[in-house]
C-alpha cells in the first residue's frame, strides 16, 4: 500500500471551477478503493470550510512566503474514505470570488504568492508528524502546484513526485519581480528551470522537476509535444517525453448515470430507452420550445470560450436554424459570445433556448433531454461532458482532437455496420466542417432504428474511474517500487 498525498487547487464537491475539481474529487476515492492510503490537500477557501464543517487544527507552519503562521486543518471527504487537509492562510484564501478570480472575473493580483504559499505549506507538511509517515508519492495537479516538485527537490529522502497536466494553456506565468519577491533559489531563474521568456512560470516547475508527468488522455499527450498544442512548452515536454504518459480521465457514474439521476424528469437506461423522450419534452418545456419528441434537439453545456469551439457553433447556427431543429445552450464565458448567443436566441425564440450561467440540475437535464450533444472543441485535453453524453444516449458531435478522439467512434458506414459507432467526428476547425457533421447526424436521426443502435452503443461504453485509477497505480509502482 502506498501513502499518497494528492495536491490540487480545487476538489469537488468542496470547490470546483472545471474538470480539475472533478478529477481531484474522484481519482483519490478510486485509489482508496484499490487499497491505497490517499489524502487530499487544498487551500482553505471559505466554501471548503463551510462544506467540511468539522475541522481540526493539526499543524501550524512558519513559511518564507508569508509572515503569518499557516495552519493545516484536517477533515474527511464527504463522499469518500479520504482524509482532507486544508492550507489555512486567511490573507490569501479567505476571500470572495473563485479560487483564481475576484468577483469581477479578474485574476487575483497576488496569485503567485497565494499558490507559492500553498506549495510551501505542502512541502513543509509532507514531513510533519501530524501526517504520520511521509508520503511515498505527492501527486501534483496543474500550475497551482507547479512549485512543489522544485521545492521538494531540495529535500533529502523526499517523496516521489508526479505532475498531471490538465490543460497546458493555463500555465501560471508571472513577472520576474514575483519570482524575486518569493526569494526562490537564484539558480531556478533559467530556461532549464522556471524562467519562461523572461517571465516566471509555475507550470515549468512541474514539467522540469517532477519525477513523472501525466496528462489526461493519450492523444493529448502526443499533441502537447507539437508546436500547435504545446503552448510554447513543446520543447520542454519533448525533452521529458520518456517520462510522460497519457491516462484518460474517467466519468463519475455515481453522479452521471440516467438510471439513478435525481435531477432528471424520468430515469432510464438501455432497457427503458423510450423514457428518454420524457426528459426531452421536459427540456423543451423548460425553454418554452415546441414540445415535440420528433424534432431533433441539440444541446451544448460548457464554457463559452474559443477553446470549446463556440465561435464555430455561432457561425453555423443561422444555417442550422433554417432547418427543423432546436438547440439549447447552458454556459457562461466570453461576453462577446454571450451577447451573440442572446441575439440569436431573441431572433429564433421558438428554436433556441439559452441559459447564461452554470446550473448543475439543468446540465443533467440537457444531457438527458437532448438527442445530440455539441462539443466542437479546438483542443480538449480529455473532456468529460462527451463521456456523460454517451452514458445518457445523447449522441456527441466532436472535433478530432485530444480526449475527444480517444472516446468517440465516428459513425462511418463500417463502424455502424460493426456496431462500434458512438458519435460523429469532424477534423477541420471550421463552421462548414461542423455543419457537415451535424447534417450527417440529422440524416441518421431520421433513420430511427440506426439512431437507437448508435445511442445505445454509446450507453454501453465504460469510461469509469476504476480503469484510470489502475493506470495511475501502475505508474506509482514504477516511481516507488515495493
N, C-alpha and C positions, 0 to 999 in steps of 0.2 A: 504493500500500500504506500502510495506517495502522499506526502504532505504538500499541497499546492495552495498558493495564495494568488487569487485572481483579482487583478487590479484594473479597475475601469472607472471612468468618469460618470457613467450612468448605468443603472441596473433596474430593469423592470421587475416588479411593479412599483419600486420606490421612486424612481425618476427616469424619464425616458424622453428623448427627442428624436430617436430614429432606430435603425436596425442594431446599432451597438448595444442599446439598452435591452433589446430582445435577446441577443446572444448572451450578454452578461447575466441575464436573469434565468437562462435556461441551461446553458452548457455546464456551469458548475453543479447544477442539480443532477444532470445526467451522469456527470463524472462521479458524483457521490453515490448514485445508484449502481455504478460499476465498482464500488468498494473503495473509492479514493477519499482522502481527508481533504476537502476543498473548502477554504474560507474565501470570503469576498471582501474587498476593501474599496471604499469610495468616499468622496467628500461628504461632509455632514451638511448637506443642503437642508433648508427648513422642511421641505416636503419629506425628506428621508426621516428626520427626527419625528415628525408627526405620524408618519406611516408606521414606523417601528415602535414608537411609544416606550417600551421598557428598555431603557439604555443604562448600561453600567460603565463607569469610567474605569479603564484597566491600565492606562499608561498616561504619563504627562511628559512631553518631549520638548527639549530646547533645540531649535533648528536654526541654521545660519540665515535662512531667508526671512525670518520674522522675529522681532524682539519679544513677542509674547509667547508663552508656552502653548503648545498644541496638544490637545487631549485626544486620546483614542478611546472611542466609545464602542461597547460591544452589545450586539443583539443577535437575533435569529432571523433568517429569511422567512417571510410569512408562509410561503408555499413550498418550502424545501427544507432539507436537513442541514443546510449550510449555516455556519456562524457568519455574521456580518460585522465588520469593523468600520466605523466612521471616523474620518480625519476631521476633527472639530477645531477649525480655526475661524472663529466668527468674523474677523475682519475681512476674510477672503470668501467665505462661503455662506454666511448668514445674510443674504440679500435677496431682493425680489428678482424677477426675470427667470430665464432658464439657466442651465449650467454655464453657458458661454456668452449669452447676450443679455443686455439690460432690457428694461421694459419697453424701450424704443426700438428694439431689434438691432442695437449696435453692439459690437464686441466690447466686453469689459476691458478698459484700457490697461488693467493690471493682470491680464490673463497669464502672462509669463510668470509673474510672481505667484499667482494663485496655484498654478499647476506645478511649478517648481517646489512649492511648499508641500503639495500633495505627494510628489515623488520623494522628496527628502524624508517626509514622515514615514513612508512605506519602507524606505531603505533603513531607517533607524529602527522601526518596529520589527523588521524581519529577524533581528537578533535579540528582541526584548523577551524577558522571561514570561510576560503575560501571554505570549503567543504559544507557549510550550516550546517544543523543539523547533529549530529553524526550518523553514520550508525547504523542501528539496528543489522546488521549481516556483518561480514567480512568473505568472502568465500576464504579460502587459498587453494593453489594447489601445491602439491609436495614439495620436501625437500627445495627448494629455498625460500619458505615462512614458513618453519618449526619453525623459531624463533618467528614468530608473535604471536601465541597463548600464549607462556610463557611471552612475553613482555607485552601483553595486560592483562594477569592475574594479574599484579601488579596495574592496573588502577582501580579507583573507577568508578562505573556506566559505565562499559566498554560495548562495543558491544559483542553480542554473536559471537562465532567462530565456523566455520565448516571447516574441513580439508579434502580435497579429495586426495586420493592416486591414482595416475595414473599408476605408475609402482613401486612396492615396492623394486625392485632391485636397484633403484637409490636412495641413502639414504643421500648423503651429509655428509660423515664421514671424520673427520679431526683429526690431532694430538691434544693432550691436550694443547700444547702451544698456539694453535689458540683460544681455549676457554679462556685461561688466558689472552691472548693479547686483547681480546674483553671486558675484565673486566665485565663479566657476574656474576650474583649473585653466590657466592660460593656454596650455597645450591643446585644449579642446577647440580653440579658435583656429580651425584648419579645415580645408576642403575634405580631408580624410576623417573629420570628426563632425563638429556641429555647425561649422560655417557653411553657408549656402548663398552664393552670390553676394557676399559682404553682409549677409544677414544671419540671424541666429535661428536655427531650425531644430525644433524639438523632435520631429519625427526622425531626423537623421541619427539622433541618439539611439533610437531603437534599431534602425536599419543597419547601423555600423557596429554597435556594441553588443547586441543581443546574440545569444548562442545560436538561436534558430529563428527564422522568420516564417510566418504563415500568412496567407490571405484567404479570402472566403469563398473561392471557387477555383477549380483547376484552370479554367480558361483565363480568368483574371490574373492568375499567377504568371501565365505566359505573356499576357498583354502588357503588364507593367514593366516588362523587360524591353519594351519598344518605345521610341520617342513619342509615338502617338498617344500612348496611355501612361507613360512613365512620369508625367508631370515634372520633368526636369531631373528626376532621380533615377532614370533608367540605367545610367552608368553605374551608380552606386549599387543598384539592385543586380545588374549583370555580374558585378564582382562578387555578390553574395548568392548567386543563382544556385550553387550546390547546397546552400543552406536555406532554400526557400521551397515551401510546399503549399499547394492549394488544397484546402479542405472545404468542401461545400457546407455552408450553413444549413441547419435543419429548420423545420417548421414545428411550431409548438401546437401539436394537435390536441392538447388539453384545452386550449382556448380557441383553436381554429379548426373545428370539425362540425359540419352541419347537423350531424345526428344528435349532438348534445349541446348545441349553441343556444343559450338562453336569450341572446339578443335578437334572434330572427323570428319571423312570423310563424313558421312551421318547420320543425326539424325534418330532415330527410337523409337518406343515404341511397346507395345503389338499388336497394330492394324496393324503395318507395320514391323513385326518381320523380314521379309525377307531382310530388308535393313541392318540388322546387317552384312550380308555377304559382303557388300561393304567395311565395316570397317576392316573385316578380310583380304580381298585382299589388302587393303592399308597397313595394318600392315606387311603382308608378303612381299610386295614390299619394304617397308622401310628397312627391314632387309635382303633383297636380297634372300629371300626364294622362293621356287616354289609357284606361285600363283594358288592355287587350294583350293576351298572352301570345298572340301570333306575331306581333310586331317585334323585330329584333331590337334588343335593348343592350347598349354598350355602356360599360362603366369604367371610370378612372378613379383611383384612390392614390394620392401621393402628393409630394411637394410640387408646387407649380414653379419649377425651375428648368433651365435649359437641359440639364443632365437627364431629366426624366422625359425629354422629347415633347414637352408641352407645346413648344413652338411648331413642331411637325403636325400635331393634332389640330392646333388653331388654324393652320394654313389648309388643312384637309377638310375641316368642318363644313365650310359653305357648300362644297360639292357633295359631301356626305349627307348633309341635311336636306339636300334636294330630293333624296330618296326617302322611302317609307321606313325610317328608323327613329329610335330615341337614344339619347346619350345623356348620362348623368356624371357629374364631377363632384368629388369631395377632396378638398385640399387647400393649402394656402402657400404663399411664397412671394415671388416677384410681383410687385404692384402692377407692372405693365401687363403681365399675363392675367392677373386677376381682373383688371379692367377690361381687357379684350374678351375674356370669357363672359363677363357681365353684359357687355354689349351684345354678344351673340345670344345669350340667354334671353335678353329682352326682345330680340328680333325673332327668336324661334321659341316662344313660351310653351308651345304645345309639343315640342320635340326635345327640349333640352332642360335638364334640371341642374342646379348649381348650388353648392354649399361651400362658401369660402371660410373654412375652419377645419379643425380636426375633431371628429366625433367618433369615438370607438364603436358605439352601437350602430351608427349609420354605416361605418366601414364594413361591419359584418353584414348589414342589410344589403349593401351593394354587392358584396361577394356572393351572397345567397340569391339575390334577385336578378342580377344581370345575366344575360346569355353569353356575352363576350367581354373580356377584360383587356383594356388597352394598356400596354406597357412598352412604348417605343423608345426606350432609353438610349441616349447617345453612348453612355457607358454605364455598366451596372456590375459592381464587384460581385455581388451574389444576387440580391433581390429576395424578398420574402413574399411580397404580395402575389407574385405569379404562382408561388407554391400554394398559397391559400386558395387562389382561384382554381387551381387544378383540383384541390380537395373538395371544393364546392361545386364542381362540374360546370364552372364558368370558363369557357374556352379562352385561353390567353392569346393575344397577338403581341409578339415581342420582336425586338431587333436582335440580330445575330451578334451578341456581344456578352462578355463576362459570364456570370452565372445563368443568364437567360439562355445562352447556348447550351449550358450543361443540364438544363432542367426541362426544356420544352422540345418535343419532337415534332417536326414540321409535317403538316397534313398533305404530304405528297400522295399521289395515287398509290405508289408502292407501300408507303407507310400505313395508309388507310387499309389497303388490302391485307397487310400483315397484322393489323390490329395494334400497331405501335404508336400511331399518331396521337398527339395530345394538344396541339395548338397550331398556330401559324407563325412562321418566321420570315422576316424580310431583312435585307442586308444593307442597302444604301440608306443613310440617314436623310431621306428626302420625303416631302409630303406625298409625292406621286408613288413612291415605293410603299409607304404606309397605306395609302388609299387602295393600292392594288391588293395588298394583303387583306384589308377589310373587305374588299369586294369578293375575294376568294372565300372568305369566311361567310359572307352573306349568301353566296351561291350555295354553299354546303348547308347552311342553316335551313334552307327550304327543302333539303332532302332529309326528312325528319329521322329516318332510321339511321342514316350515316352520321347525322349530328349527335344523336343519342349515343351511338357507339363511341364517337370521339370524346364526348363529355364523360362517359362512364370510364373510358380508358384513363383519362386524367384523374378521376377519383380514385382509381386503383393504385396510383403511384405512391410510393412510400419515401418521403423525404424527412423522416423523423430524426430527432437529435441523437438517437442511440448510435446510429452508424457514424455520425460525425464525432461523437464523444469517443468512440473506439479508435478512430483515426488519430485523435489528439493523444489518447493514452499510448498508442504505438509510438508517437513522437517523443512523449515524455520518457519512454523506456530507452529510446536512443540517446537522449540527453543525460539521463541518470540511470545507467544500467544497474540492475539489482546485484 
